[in-house]
Amino acid sequence: MFVLAAAGSAVGLGNVWKFPYMAGDSGGGAFVLLYFVCIALLGLPVMISEVLLGRRGRSSPANTMRTLAREEGQSPLWGMLGVMGMLTGLLILSYYSVIAGWTLAYVLEAAEGSFSGISAQGVGEIFNRLVADPWRLMFWHTLFMVLTMFVILRGVRRGLEAAVRFLMPGLFLLILVMVVYAVIAGDFLGGLRFLFTPDFSKITPDVVLKAMGQAFFTLSLGMGAIMMYGAYLPEDASIASTSVQVALTDTLIAILAGLAIFPIVFANGLEAGQGPGLIFTTLPLAFGHMPGGTLFGLLFFILLVFAAWTSAISMIEPAVAWMVEKFSFTRFRSSLVCGLIVWAIGAGTVLSFNLWTRVRLLDGTAFEGKSFFDLLDYLTSNIMLPLGGILICLFAAWVMSEPSRRDELRIGHPAGYVLWRFLARYIAPLGVVLIFLHVLGIV
């Protein structure tokens, strides 16, 4: 159940929505190659480290870090790492909820048969009408947050375990159906070439940063979610093997999503780099022309809502648990406070797609020209998550004592432990720092 729950946290809109549009925006194969490297050398060591800390502390991320720092004779300021992770999770959820609201809206569109026989222009019109209407977007954003808070109030284990047992396999099977359809009706060879033939001229510091950010985003690293799930991991479970299973599952779903989407893109003359609306203007086109497409479309978007739901729960649970522990709030009160904060920030993302389309924040800085949504996405995915990952690795691989690390990890083969320690001590932190410095123009 830990693997399913952690995979439920990791597998969501980050794989099916964000990975394809990031690949489309960032050079296809070049981005995918960098993404694989970042998952192996940065993401996996950070995930193992974060689960290790969570199981050792058995508490909310902030209290876990404070407890472990005290255990190792270190400053209690390490607790701020947990607070930063919780803040990052809340900021990500604020715009994640808006995109999940699009998915809810498409459940209704699919149920009404709106995609049946539709053209590429018709799909574009459906999407443009949706994002241009702030009241519709606000309604779906609000509904998704209400659904998320409902599960949080029921308790994460009771609510989540019941959901992921069936939903994750269902989503996987439907994505496989879409890949088969892409093979039959799409430009599958074109999709394969786009995803797996790297054009090294497309590799820039910004693309490297985006690939790293996507690796952290899609694995839910650096925001306290994986640390929180680590607190539930049984003592006899292998941290390394379960982390590898989650990372492989997550990466496989992302690649399958790309294989389902890009053949449809190229077969219909669509633009691969069209941004956040990519899956909402390609998959409905496929559903509209495949046998049983109305049913498959309805099931797909329902399961995508549930995948987003499980990820959203994992983003807000650390903050709710921390408020209960820190301020002795009831779970209901903590959930209400956190939910309202996330909802209010999400209103800015809703408006950035319509009434605030001309509003650009922080002009004259490195973030010039970014909308409210773009700025939140860039700050959280490309800066806050990797920074949290660095600090997690530094604590797990440098601050914790050798006996504590070995006691929790229990990696059977000595070479496995040495490899993790080398990656977590040197490669992951130095890699993230060098990428940061290069993007800032310092190196």
N, C-alpha and C positions, 0 to 999 in steps of 0.2 A: 504493500500500500504506500510505503514511502516513495518508491520509484514512481508509482502512478501519480501520487500527489505532487511530487516535485516536478514530474514531467507535465502535469496539468498546469503547474505554475509557469513552467518554461514554455510549453507549447501553447500558442494562442495567436493573437493578432501579430505578434513579432515574427512568426514564421510565415503565416499565410497572407498577411497584409503587408508587413513592413519589409521582409526580406526580398520579395519580388520587386517592389518599387525601388528599394535601395540598389539592387543589382541593376535594374533598368536605368537608374539615374547615374550609376557610377562605373559604367564600362563593362557590364556583363561578366565575362570570364575572369577578367583581372580582379574584379571585386570578389568573386566567389573564391578564387585562389587565396587571396588575402584573408578572407573570412575563415577558410579552413585552417590556415596557419594560426590565426588568432584564437580559434577555438582550441587547437591542440596545445599551443605554447603559453597562452594567457588564460583562456577561459577555464580549461580543465583544472590547472593547478589552483586557481582562485576558488573554484567550486569545492574542491576537496578541502581547501583551507577553511572555507566558510562553514561547511557541514561539520568539520572537526570542532570549530569554535562553538557552534550551536549545540552539539551534543555534549561538549564539556561543560557549558554554562547552564543548559536546561532552563532558559528564561527568555524574556524578550531581548532583542539585540542590544539595547542600551545597558540593561542590567547584566546580560551575559558578559559584555566587554568589561564592565566595571568589576564584576566578580572575578573574572580571569586575570585582570590586571592586579587586583589585590592578592590573588593566589600566587602570582609570579613576582610580587613585590614591586610593581610598577605604578605609575601615576594613574589616579582614577580618571584623568582626562581622556583615557582611552575609551571611556564610556561615550564620548562625543562621536566616536566612529559609528556606534549604533544609532545615535540620534540623527547623524547625517544620512545614514542609510534609510531610516524611516522617512525623513523629509524628502529624499529622492523618490522613494516609492509613492508618496502622496502626490508629488508633482507629476510623475509619469502617469499615475492613475487619472489625474485631472484631464489630460488630453486623450488618454487611452479610452476613457469612458465615452468621449464624444465619438471616436471611431467605432467603438462597440455599438453606439447608438445607430450609426449608419447600418450596421449589420442587422440590428433589430428592424429597422425600416425596410430592409431588403427581404426579411422574412415575410413581412406583409405584402410586399410587391410580388414575391414568388407565389404566395398563397392566392393572390388575385389573378395569377396567370399573366402578369405584365410582360414576362420575358418571351412568351410563346411567339415564335417566328419573327422576333425583333431584329432590326438592323443595327449596325454599329452606331449609326447616328441616333437611333431611338434609345439605345442604352445610354449614350452620352447625355441625352436630354433628361432621362430619368435622374441620373446622378447630379446634373447641374441644377435641376429644379430642387433637389433635396438640399444641397449645400447652400443654395442661395436663400433659403427660407430659415431665418434664425429661430422662429417660433417652433417649427417642426424639429429642427436640430436640438433645441432646448428641451422639448418634450422627450425625445428619445434618450438624450443624455440623462435627464432626470429619472426616467424609467429604469435605465440600466443601473444607476446608482442606488435606487430603491431596491432592486433585485440583489445587488451586491450586499447591501447592509442587512437584508433579510437573512442571508446565509451567515453573515458575521454574527448576528444576534443569536443564531442557533448554535454557534460554537463551531470552530473550524474543522474539528475532526468528524463530528457527527454529520455536519452538512456536506463536507468536501469528499469524504471517503465514499459516501453513497453515490455522489455524482460521478467521480472520475472512474469508478469501476466499469461503467458502461460507456461513458461519453468519449473517452480517449480512443478506444478501439473503433468506435463508430466513425469518428472523424477521420481516422487513418484509412478505413475502408473506403469512405466516400472520396477522399483525395486520390486513392488508387483508381477508383472509377473514372475520375476526371483525367488522370494521366492516360488511361486506356483510350478515352475519347479523344484526347489530344493526339495520340498516336494515329488514330483512324481519320480524324477530320481536320487536324491542324497541320501546320508546317513543323513537324516534330524534329526533323533534321536541323532546321533553322534554329529551333529552340535549343537543341543540344549544342550547336556551334556557339550560340550566344552565351550559354552558361558555362561551357567547358573549354572554350578556345580563348585563352587569355591574350589580350592585346596589351603588351607591356608598356606601350606608350601612354595607355590610359591610367597607369599607376602614378598618382600624385600624393603628396603628403595628406591632402584632404581626403582622398579615397582611402588611404591607409587608416586615417583616424575614424572614418565612417565604418570601415570593416571591423575595427576594434570595438567601436561603440555598439555595433550590431551584435557582435559576439557576446558582450556583456548584457545587452538588452534582452536578447532572445533566451539567454540562460538564467535570467532574473538575478544576476549577480550584483553585489554591491548595494542592494537596497534593503537588506535584512530578511528578505523572503526565504532564501535558502538557509540562512542561519536559523530562522524560526522553525523551518521544517526539520533541520538538524536536531533541534531540541526534542523532537518526537521520535527520532531514530532509535530503535532498540540497541542495546549494548552489544549484542552478538552479530549485528549486521556490519558488513564491510563498507566503510566509507568510500574507499577507492572504487570498488566495483560498482556500487550503486551510482556514484557520480558519473562514471564512464557510461553506464546504461542510460542515464538521463541525458547526457551530452550527445550520445549517438542517436537516441530517439529524436531529440530536438533537431539535430542537424539533418536527419533523414526526412523529417516532415517538411523542413524548409526547402530542401532540394526537390522533393516531390511537388511541392506547391509551385516552384519555378517551372518544373517540367509540365505541369498542368496549365500554366498561364501563358508562357511565352510562345508555344506553338500556336495558340489561339490569337495572340497579338500579331504575329507575323503573317498568319494565314488571312487575316482580315485587314491588313494594312494599317494597324493601329501603331501608336507611338509607344515604344518600350519605356521611354523616360518621362512618362506623363505624371509621375509623382504619386501622392497618397491615394488617388482615385483609381489606381491601376486595376486592382482585382474587381472593383465595382463596375468597371466598364469592359471587362473581358469575360469573366465567368458567366454573367447573365447572358452574354451572347452565345456562349457554348450551351448553356441550359436551354436557350430558346430554340436550338436546332437539333438537339439530341433526342432520341426516343425516350419517352418518360421524363423529359427534361423538367417539367413543372414539379413533379414529385422529387426528383434529385435536387433541384434547386432549393426547394423548400427544406428538405432534410439537411442539405449542406449549410445553409445559412443558420438554421436552428442549431446545428452542432458547432458552428463557428461562434455563435453567441455563447454557448456553454463553455467553449475553450477560452473565450475572452473572460467569461465569468470566473472561472477557476483562477486565471491569472490575476484578475482584479482583486479577488479575495486575498491572495497571497501578498499583494502590494499594501493593502490597508491593515491586515491583521497585526503586523509588528507594532504599528502606531497605537492600535486599540489596546493591545496587551500591555504596552508600556504605560499608557494613561491609567489603566486599571492598577498596575503595580506602583506607579509613581504618586498618583494623586488619590488613590483609594476610591476612584470613581466606580460606579456600577458599569457592567459591560454595556448596558443600554445607553448610558450617558456618554461613555467613551466613543461608542459607535456613532452616536448622533453628532457629536462634535467633529470627529474626523470626517464623517460623510458630508457634513455641511461645508467644511473647509474645501474639500476636494471638489464638490459641486460648484462652489463659487468661483474657484480658479478655472474650472472647466468652462464656465460661461465665457471667459476670454477667448478660449479656443473656438467655441461656437461662433463668436462674432468675427474671428479672424478669417473665416471662410466667406463672409458676406459683408456686413456693415463696416468692418474694419479692414477690408482687403487692401486699402491704400495706406493703412497705418503701419509704419515701420519703426521699430524700437532701436534705441542705442546707436543712432547714426553717429558716424565719426569714430566708431570703435571697430574691433574685429568682428562684431556681430551686425554690422551695418546691413540694412536691406532685408532683415528677417522679420517676418510677421510674429505675432504673439505665439502661435503654434510652433513655427519654425524655431523660435528662440528657446522655448521650453524643451523641445525635442533635442536641439543641439546641446544645450547646457546639461541636460540630464544624461543623455545617451553617450555623448562624446567627452564629457568632462567629469561629472559627478560620479557616474558608475565606475569608470576606470580608476578614478582617484580612490574611491572606496575599496576597489579591488587591490590596489597597491598596498593600502594600509592593512587590509585583512591578511595579505601575504606576509607583510613585514612582521605582524604580530605573531602569526602562526609559525613562521619559519625562523624568526630571529628572537622574538621576545619570550615565547613559551620555552620551557625547559625541554631538553631532549627526552627525559622520561615521560613527561606529559604528552608530548607529540606521539611517541611510540605507543604509549598506553591507549590512546584514542584511535590511531590509524590502524594498528595491527596488520600492516601489509605483510603478507606471508613471505614473499621473496625479498631479500635484502636489497636487490637492485631496484625494485619498485619504490621502496622508501627513499633511496638515494636519488632516484630520478625526480620524484616529487619535490624533495627538499631543494635540489638544484634549480628546478624550474621556478619554485615558489620564492626561493631566496634571491636568485639573480635574474633569470630570464624574464619573468613576468614583470617585476618592478622596473628593471632597467628598460625593457621594451616599451612599457607605457610611458615612462619619463622621456625617453628619446623621441617617441612619437609626439608627445606634447611639445617638447623643445623645438622640434623641427617645424611643426605647424606654426609655432609662435615666431619662427624665423631666427631662433637663437643658435641652432646648429644646422 
